[in-house]
Amino acid sequence: MGRSKITIEDIAREAGVGIGTVSRVLNNSAHVAEETRKRVLDVIKARQYVRSAAASKLARNNVVETTVGILLPDIGNHYFFEIFEAIYQKFRGLGIDLLMFNYEKHNPKVIQRVLDAQLSALLIFAFHLVDSEREMLHRHNVPYLYIDYRCENEHCIYTDNTEGGRLAAQYLKSKGVVNPCYIAVDPPARANEERYAGFCAEYGYAVPTFSSVLTEEEGFRVAEEIIALDIYDGIFCYCDDIASGAIRAVRTHNAEIRIIGFDGVRATNYLELSTVSQEPQMIGELASTLIIKLINGEETLIKEKITPVLIDRDS
């Protein structure tokens, strides 16, 4: 039997774009090409898609006494926090409760606590469950969605990190940077490797790397080391938290070094820091929409790739 109401997936399919692009159009984001925006809006108008009515229907009928769990490895990461914040705001309006779990990777006791809480669904940030953990969730029919992690055969939202690395390189090239370096995150992550690969591919050689833990303070310290070498004229940072420290170091020492971060958190606007944005607010809203679909029995495999966008603040 056909669905009586059109969904955001239907709009995306008919317009030939991803769900994330439709979400950007609905939220009036500036980061959509005008031709694409018009195509999506034409489909929305033709199909008489009404977003608020769908949300009201969910709130009235489908999400009563619903609790969604979150496995979030680091609340101190501003990117993760802004995604979480968007999820919280969306769920609060729908009457959905959120329950956060402290998580050390591959600890079955945590998954058991998730099951004991009788959750409707689970959101997992930036890491992959092992077979035994997935089996526990499948056995108890708890749907889950990975955020910021690509999985071939599981529901996930992930960013095209390789393209993001290319955008960072294109930005530095446009500013005249000829001797760039990269500040990687420690401990290493798959996203780190992908961003670095895209960056190096655009420059055409293996760019020198430095390592930093994911804090502004450590970004400042590592950037000071780079400044002291007096070799590099541009730095691509794994994330905005590291880049926030790096740009502070550059400005403190009046160094002629360009800086670009990655994530698109709010602080980059106040710091006038260029960044490759994943649009965390949009990702949080998208994750909220998709996990509700899973709660309501959506069987189609969800794989949503986010294409990052460059925000040039001339840093």
Helices and strands as residue ranges (DSSP letters): H 8-15, H 19-26, H 34-47, H 51-57, I 58-62, E 67-71, H 78-94, E 97-101, H 108-116, E 121-125, H 131-139, E 144-147, E 156-159, H 161-174, E 180-185, H 190-203, E 209-212, H 216-229, E 234-237, H 240-252, E 258-263, H 267-270, E 274-277, H 280-295, E 303-306, E 309-311
